[in-house]
């Protein structure tokens, strides 16, 4: 029995989507491996031992530039805060499911960016490196 053309197009679309999902998984895994490659315990201890190593890894040329870097990070913090708030207002005005999905796709990465930026500001203000996970678990640097 011959399948109708519309069903064949659905099958072809599903096959191509499956390939795209496989490519996305491979891309994510390679990015995760690249991110994790420099995150072993020895390199973390090296960063905790000497704050100048942190500045070097973060591309800050001297400790004199820390004030300027903190200023730029605070601007970045405002941008990542204003984006989801602005789109949240659009969501409230439109009441659509598409707006909710877009808001969530925007808000989750912005929340992570806010957390990492706040961590970097805390590290630079205190001139002491603390790994991100330890900083989160200690209450965002409020304790200890």
N, C-alpha and C positions, 0 to 999 in steps of 0.2 A: 504494500500500500504506500502510495506516494504521500509524503507530508506536505501540507500547504506551505506556501512561501512565508507566511507570517510566522509560523512556528519555527521554520528554519532560521529566520532572522533572530528570533528570540534565543535559539540555541547558540548561534554565532556570537551574539552579544554576551551571553553568559560565558562562553569560552574566552572571549577577549577580556571580560571583567576578571575572570579567574587568573589570567596571565598578569593583569595589572596588580591584583592583590598579591600575587607571588613576588612581583618586582618590588612592591612597597615593603613587603616583609624582608626581602634581601637587603634593601636599602637601609631599613631601620636597623637590622642586625649589624651591618657593616658600620653604621654610624655609632651604634652602641659600643661595638668593639673598639673603635677609634677613641671614643670618649673614655672608656674604661682602661685603656692601655697605660695611661699615665697616672692611674689612681691606685697604685698598689700601696701597701702599708709603709714601705721604705720611703717612697717619695712623699707621702703625707708626713712622716716623721721628720724628713728633711725640711719641709716647709714650716713645721712647727718649731724646729730648732733655731732657724735663722729667718727673721722677718724680711731681710733683703732678698732672700730666695723668692718669697711671695711677690715682692715688687717686680723682680725680674720676670717671673712666670706670667704676671699679669700685664707686662709691657710698660711698667712705670719706670722711668729712667732714674729717678732719684727720689729720696724721701721729701725733698722740697716741693715736689709736684703733687703730693697727697691732697692738699687742700683743693687744688683745681680738679683733681679726679673725683673727689667727694662731691664737689659742686655739680659736675657733669652727671654723676650717678644720681644725685637728687633730682635733676631735671628729667632723667630717664625714668625715675620712680614716678614722677608726676604724669608723664606721658602714659605709662602703663596703667596708671590709676584712672586717668581721664577717659581713655578709650572704652573700657567696659561700662563706665558710668554713662557716657554719651550714648552708647548703643543700647544700654538698659533703658534709657529714656525713650529711645525710638521703639524699643520692644513694648514698653508700656503704652505708647501712643497707637501702635498698630495692632496689637493683640493677635499676631499671627504665629502659626507654628514654625514657619520658615524663619521668622525673626528670632524665635526662641532658640532654634538650632544654631543659627549664626552667632547669636549671643554666647551660647555655651562654647562654641568653637573658638570664639575670641576671648572669653573670660578665663578659661582654663589656662592657656599659655600665658596670658597676662598675669594671672595669679602666681604662676611659677616664676615669671620674670620679676615680679615685685619681691617675692621671697629671696631670690638670688641676689637682686640688687641691694636689698636691705642687709643681707649677710655681708656683701662686699663692703658696704658703707661701715658696718659694725667692725669688720676686720681692720679696715684702714683707720678708723677713729681710735681703736684700742691698740693699734700697732702690735697685734697678736693674732696669729693664724689659728683658727679653730675650724676643723672640717665642717662642711655644711650640715651633714646629718647630726653631728654632735651639737651644733648650734641650734638646730630645730628642736632636738630632744631636750635641750636645756631651757626651752621656753623662749626662743628667738633672741637669745643673748640677754634676757632680762635677769636671769639667775646666773650667778657665777660668772 
